[in-house]
Amino acid sequence: MFYLKRFGWVILAILLCVGFESVVTSGKNFDYVYRMCVLAGLYVTLAVSLNLINGITGQFSIGHAAFYQVGAYITGFFAATGYKGFASNSLVQQLSHIGVNATWTVQGLWLVMMVLAGAAGAAVAGFVVGLPSLRLKGDYLAIVTLGFGEIIRIVCQNQPALGGAYGMKIEPRINSMWFVWLLAILCIAVCRNLLKTAHGLPFLAVREDEVASSAMGVDVTKVKVTAFVIGAAFAGAAGALLGHFEGFVSPPMFKMEVSFMVLTMVVLGGTGSITGSTVGALLLFGIPEWLRQIEDSHHNPILVSAGSVLGFAIMLVAAVAYVRHLIHHFHGEKKAKTQRIVGTFAAALVAQFFLGMLLNLVPALRDKSWPYADLRWAIFAVTLIVLMLLRPQGMFAHHEFSVARFFKRPKEAAA
Amino acid sequence: MSTILQLTDATIKFGGLTAVNKVSFNLQKGDLFGLIGPNGAGKTTCFNLITGVYKPTSGSIVFNGKEISGTPSNKIASLGICRTFQNIRLFPALSVLENVVVGAYLRHKTGLGSALAYLPSAIAETEALRAEAFALLQVVDLDDVAHVRSADLPYGKQRRLEIARAMATQPSLLLLDEPAAGMNPQEKDDLARVVRRIRDEFEKTVLLIEHDMRFVMGLCERIVVLDHGEEIAQGPPEAIRSNPKVIEAYLGEAV
């Protein structure tokens, strides 16, 4: 009965994803929307998997793009060396007759293999990064993971075997939106299952207090490394799908910005909340795309420039507040006072810097050719700031979405 | 009665500071043992040595016939020593019940894989551990606040929750670090009852650090006194009370 029900859920998830894909592809000029939906799905996977490391286990990691990249490059490497052999393999040829379309079946099988390979490779990378996390905490770990992310990117950029700065072409391109969303659902399900069972508690306990968890018999080392391995594996799987979707991989696709974007998604949604990470990913990915419309239309240049500058100023001030919030979150109350002083000082400096910049920009206000390329990011930033100021704990804080919460007070009777 | 814990010349040095110097004592099964001394005497450091937070510089710590010095904390917890902390260290964002389940998690049998796949075995185990934790909350009279965030509990209840969480690991030796600190006389009496009940009903051996002399003298059957990292006296409460060295340590030398 249980397995029947489980099977039903899996089928439902697949149908949902396939249905979603067919709805998207049924529209006119669906290329853009399709692409956005694929990328959104990948970002959801990234955010939810980072949330496992960052929010649930409390290990401040900001190098998630590295795991994404490892997955993508592994796919790139295999696609260049092994795809032709795979497609002409006699077993695969025989299997290809099972599906509706022989090409689809071959590509589907290949994709599954690549996702697993990408996940495995990234899991190894996660293990390697997880090891220093045994000794480092908070900001220090953040620096190490950041460094790791850059190392992976720069090594790839300078390795002729990996295509150097040009990257690698990946044949064949596979449009796999339903698979992307299935992966996102799987990632959400795994994290949700972890938190639903007693096995999730040690992860939360490590986040709350390492000394106390270890005194209660929790193997802190194992928990941290496990979190890194699982989180990295999902990012690697997402990377493999990205590689095949784009048809190429190159180092700039995995810049630090990607890591920060994903981190912002997690924090904005509410560190530790799976629902929060999902919604955060969708919003943060969606808002700039939506704002692209403003950028494309022709508005009053003075208004636009002024708005842009103002947005930047507010962004920087809020960035200070935001970083302070992060520090506060990881160090507790004690240092709050010093931080307030440092924060105010920094905010004053930033304000001054921007006053100068504003004055410099005055001629630009009259220049009709002034590029507004950054406007949407400015508006985006303002949105972030407003959200962060109004709700520093993130949209969902520690909570998860649940239907039951709408109907009853959360007072369950323990067995 | 058999020896459960044996410290022999346990010593730890932090650079030039000898925090605990050649401390030796034995705990018999079923003891209610007190560890007292002025501030900075090395009592909590002693606890940290026993629970594997620090590795002793020299000397040995034998638990149930097994040398445990240098064993990691979590291994020691699974061997059957669990502790509470002087400055309460609960998992603030977790509920009261979840805090206790973390202690009980020590005895989990299903693998992580079955939890990630949400298989029936993992679900059943979770239910069992929660039920077990809930039963312990009833013992310390916290079952009515089982689903409250532990950080939101009043101080006295947080202390009791720490004991419940430690009890959930089912230790044979329970270490309590200043369990009565900051409690009023009524709460202290309640606590003494709980501790005695833990020893009598659950057959645990209890080692506790405490500053409140009335509490220690009334509760403990044997006491060891530390001062400046050294052991200065050992024996039943009556002997400790009249021991000139102990009086000197607490009140200063007679003029």
Interface residues (C-beta under 8 A of the other chain):
Chain A: F2 A189 V190 N193 L194 K196 T197 A198 H199 G200 L201 P202 L204 A205 R207 E208 D209 V211 A212 S213 S214 A215 M216 G217 V218 D219 V220 T226 I230 G272 H398 P410 K411 E412 A414 A415
Chain B: T51 V53 P72 S73 N74 A77 S78 C82 R83 F85 R89 L90 F91 P92 A93 L94 L97 E98 V101 V102 G103 A104 Y105 L106 H108 T110 L112 A115 L116 A117 Y118 P120 A122 I123 E125 T126 E127 L129 R130 A131 A133 F134 A146 H147 R165 A166 A168 T169
